[in-house]
Structure formats: C-alpha cells, structure tokens
Amino acid sequence: MITFPNISPEIVRVGPFAVRWYGMMYLFGFASSYLLVRHQLNRLGERTLIDIDSLYSYLILGLLIGARLGYTVFYNFSFYFQHPLELFAVWHGGMSFHGGLIGSLFAGYLFCRKFKLGFWHTADLIIVTAPVGLAFGRLGNFINGELYGRTTDVAWAMVFPGGGPVPRHPSQLYELLLEGVVLFIILWSLKTRFRKPGVLTALFLMLYGVFRFIVEFFREPDEQLGFVLGMFTMGQLLCMSMLLVGVMILHFRRR
C-alpha cells in the first residue's frame, strides 16, 4: 500500500479567502490549451482568422456553466430542486465533465456562428488540447482526496482521508493517465492525419468515452446515486451516450 500524500487543498489563505489547488488546476488547464491552440494556428498561418482570446472567453464560460448544470441534472437533481440557491454555491463542489463538454461545445458553436467560422475545424483545434486540461483536473481531484476508487488490495492502493480506513484504487491517477496523457498523445499525433474536419472531435468523444467507461469500474460510485442501471454508474451511461454520438459524427463527417 502507498501512503496518500495528504497535500493541503489550499495553497495560501488570507483571511476568509483562499487559493486552492483545484482552482489552479483549472487555470493551468485553460492556459495550456490556449497556448497549444495558438501554436497550431501559428503553424497553419490562421492566427488572424480566429480571435482566440474571445473564443476562450466563450469556452470558459460555457464549460463552467455547463459543468455546474450538468452535475445538478445528472448527479444530484433532487437536492438542487429542493435547494435551488445551492446551485450558485460552487465552493461546495459539484462539477460534471459531461456537462462542461456540452456547455463548451454549445458556446463554441455560438462563437463560430457569430464570427462565421467553420465549427468542426475550430472544434478539432480545441479538442486535441482538451486532454491536458483533463489531466490537470484529475490531479486536482487527487490532491483534494475526492473521486477516489473502490476498495482493493493492490500494492498501489491508498487510504484516502474521506474514504474511511480501507485502501482504495487511486482512480484519479488512472483517469489522469488514460483521459489525460494517453488521449493527448493519440490526438496530438493524429492532428494532421485527417483532411475532413470533425474527425478529431469524433475520436475524442469515442476514446474518452471508452477510457472513462473502463475507469468507472475502479471508481467509487457517487454516494447520492450509487449504481443506476445494474452494475453501471451514471458516468458509464453518459460515456455510452458520448461514444454513440462520436460514432455518429465520425460516420457523417467521413461521408
């Protein structure tokens, strides 16, 4: 068994205000994606065609709103229905990747429509950098000791502060590696292979769906939901939908 590092979630606190590692991971993720997209635009000679600063303003707002609403609808609807003001208490936690993805895609669509840009081409530029943000996000989950795995006796198991005295899978690190490092390497290496816009976006949806579906077997189900369909979790149902959408996009874009 490996000892959980037990890093303080707060980097620094001044009175009632605190800078937290989880918030910094969002910042690192957005900054890394921004720089990688700028690198691609410079390489393609398209920097003047896309107002990247405005684009990221749309994407960040869409992701944050979508992630919060997604968690509300997918994971804890009854609680927020009874306590609607808690929807704005983001410091209490509760963000959904799938909701954030929907929100950022919708915001990106609005941006492309307003500035008359090709949606699928723009989506491909952004989506190949998304795994970097996912990796930072999972690292933030690990530092917080949240979203830990199911009980196990593997040699690399950890006892998480909020998970009781039993050793568990460090599922946040599994997700960091699969949804972050591995997915980034695959998409970045393929970013110039496809001439048809939208294929990279479809591949992201499909590969993330598969990777997250697998890791969910090692991750502790959400306490308020548990298993929602036999042996499957809500995350796995959303990933199956995500995989199906990716296959449909790939089929129609390739045609």
Secondary structure as GFF3:
##gff-version 3
##sequence-region A 1 255
A	DSSP	beta_strand	10	14	.	.	.	ID=ss1
A	DSSP	beta_strand	17	20	.	.	.	ID=ss2
A	DSSP	alpha_helix	21	44	.	.	.	ID=ss3
A	DSSP	three_ten_helix	47	49	.	.	.	ID=ss4
A	DSSP	alpha_helix	52	75	.	.	.	ID=ss5
A	DSSP	alpha_helix	77	82	.	.	.	ID=ss6
A	DSSP	three_ten_helix	84	88	.	.	.	ID=ss7
A	DSSP	three_ten_helix	90	92	.	.	.	ID=ss8
A	DSSP	alpha_helix	97	114	.	.	.	ID=ss9
A	DSSP	alpha_helix	119	127	.	.	.	ID=ss10
A	DSSP	alpha_helix	130	144	.	.	.	ID=ss11
A	DSSP	alpha_helix	171	175	.	.	.	ID=ss12
A	DSSP	pi_helix	176	182	.	.	.	ID=ss13
A	DSSP	alpha_helix	183	190	.	.	.	ID=ss14
A	DSSP	alpha_helix	199	215	.	.	.	ID=ss15
A	DSSP	alpha_helix	234	254	.	.	.	ID=ss16
###
